[in-house]
């Protein structure tokens, strides 16, 4: 029996939402908003200062969302904003000592869990997952652009 495309898409969308919920629930459990969590995650991943624009580009957040999260993290002393050397209007986001401690306590454990979960897949499964996900996004983007 052939499974309908509608059924497959519904299942795929539920899985995608479940992934979102996993990250949302984790962020909430460690006292962070989704935007603050992904911001700190990005700073950890970059391993060096980056700009607000970089963060928006990498994580597809609206500039207002990132700006709001940055202001809250700065007010709490977890980040500092400093003039970017190559631009007068861009500021670099830099983790403070307190921010690094927060990342090590709340972000790094999740990153390690992600790594362990990915390592539990075979190399072939990992490659397939990335390849198929990338292909699906490309095709979906084409289809959305056709209807816009």
C-alpha positions as CSV (number, residue, x, y, z in Angstrom):
1,X,0.0,0.0,0.0
2,X,1.3,3.4,-1.0
3,X,1.5,6.0,1.8
4,X,0.0,9.3,0.8
5,X,2.2,12.4,0.6
6,X,-0.1,14.2,2.9
7,X,0.4,11.6,5.6
8,X,4.2,11.6,5.2
9,X,4.3,15.4,5.3
10,X,2.2,15.5,8.5
11,X,4.5,12.9,10.1
12,X,7.6,14.9,9.0
13,X,6.1,18.2,10.3
14,X,5.3,16.5,13.7
15,X,8.9,15.3,14.0
16,X,10.2,18.7,13.1
17,X,8.0,20.3,15.8
18,X,9.0,17.6,18.3
19,X,12.7,18.6,17.7
20,X,11.7,22.3,18.3
21,X,10.0,21.3,21.5
22,X,13.0,19.4,22.7
23,X,15.2,22.4,22.4
24,X,12.6,24.8,23.7
25,X,12.0,22.6,26.8
26,X,15.7,22.3,27.4
27,X,16.2,26.1,27.1
28,X,13.3,26.7,29.5
29,X,14.6,24.1,32.0
30,X,17.9,26.0,32.2
31,X,16.2,29.4,32.6
32,X,16.8,30.7,29.1
33,X,14.6,32.0,26.3
34,X,14.9,30.2,23.0
35,X,16.6,33.2,21.5
36,X,19.0,33.6,24.4
37,X,19.8,29.9,24.3
38,X,20.5,29.9,20.5
39,X,22.6,33.0,20.9
40,X,24.8,31.5,23.6
41,X,24.9,28.2,21.5
42,X,26.1,30.2,18.5
43,X,28.8,32.1,20.5
44,X,30.0,28.7,21.8
45,X,29.9,27.2,18.3
46,X,31.8,30.2,16.8
47,X,34.4,30.1,19.5
48,X,35.1,33.8,18.9
49,X,33.2,37.1,18.8
50,X,30.6,37.6,16.1
51,X,28.2,40.3,15.2
52,X,24.5,40.6,15.6
53,X,24.2,40.3,11.9
54,X,26.2,37.0,11.9
55,X,23.8,35.6,14.5
56,X,20.7,36.6,12.5
57,X,22.2,35.1,9.3
58,X,23.3,31.8,10.9
59,X,20.1,31.1,13.0
60,X,17.5,32.9,10.8
61,X,16.2,35.0,13.7
62,X,14.7,38.4,13.1
63,X,17.1,41.2,14.1
64,X,14.6,42.5,16.7
65,X,14.6,39.0,18.4
66,X,18.4,38.9,18.5
67,X,18.6,42.5,19.7
68,X,16.2,41.9,22.5
69,X,18.0,38.8,23.6
70,X,21.4,40.5,23.4
71,X,20.2,43.4,25.6
72,X,18.9,41.0,28.2
73,X,22.1,39.0,28.2
74,X,24.2,42.2,28.4
75,X,22.1,43.5,31.3
76,X,22.7,40.3,33.2
77,X,26.5,40.6,32.5
78,X,26.8,37.5,30.3
79,X,27.9,39.3,27.1
80,X,29.5,42.6,26.2
81,X,29.0,44.5,22.9
82,X,32.1,46.1,21.5
83,X,32.7,48.0,18.2
84,X,33.6,45.6,15.4
85,X,37.0,46.5,14.0
86,X,35.9,46.3,10.4
87,X,32.6,48.3,10.8
88,X,31.4,51.4,12.5
89,X,27.8,50.3,12.8
90,X,28.3,46.6,13.7
91,X,29.1,45.5,17.2
92,X,30.8,42.2,18.2
93,X,29.1,40.0,20.8
94,X,31.6,38.8,23.3
95,X,31.0,36.4,26.2
96,X,32.1,37.7,29.5
97,X,33.6,35.5,32.1
98,X,30.1,35.0,33.6
99,X,28.8,34.3,30.2
100,X,31.5,31.6,29.6
101,X,30.6,30.0,32.9
102,X,26.9,30.1,31.9
103,X,27.6,28.5,28.5
104,X,29.8,25.8,30.1
105,X,27.0,25.0,32.6
106,X,23.9,25.2,30.4
107,X,24.9,25.0,26.7
108,X,27.8,22.6,26.6
109,X,25.9,19.7,28.2
110,X,23.3,19.9,25.4
111,X,26.0,20.2,22.7
112,X,27.6,17.0,24.1
113,X,24.2,15.3,24.2
114,X,23.7,16.3,20.5
115,X,27.2,14.9,19.6
116,X,26.5,11.6,21.4
117,X,23.1,11.2,19.7
118,X,24.7,11.9,16.3
119,X,27.5,9.5,17.0
120,X,24.9,6.8,17.7
121,X,23.9,7.0,14.1
122,X,26.0,5.2,11.6
123,X,28.2,7.3,9.3
124,X,25.9,6.4,6.4
125,X,22.8,7.5,8.4
126,X,24.5,10.8,9.3
127,X,25.4,11.5,5.7
128,X,22.0,10.5,4.5
129,X,20.3,12.7,7.1
130,X,22.3,15.7,6.1
131,X,22.0,15.1,2.4
132,X,18.3,14.5,2.4
133,X,17.5,17.3,4.8
134,X,19.5,19.7,2.6
135,X,17.8,18.5,-0.5
136,X,14.3,18.8,1.0
137,X,15.0,22.4,2.2
138,X,16.2,23.3,-1.3
139,X,13.2,21.9,-3.0
140,X,10.8,23.3,-0.4
141,X,12.4,26.8,-0.9
142,X,11.9,26.5,-4.7
143,X,8.2,25.5,-4.2
144,X,7.6,28.3,-1.8
145,X,9.2,30.8,-4.1
146,X,6.9,29.6,-6.9
147,X,3.8,30.5,-4.9
148,X,5.0,33.9,-3.6
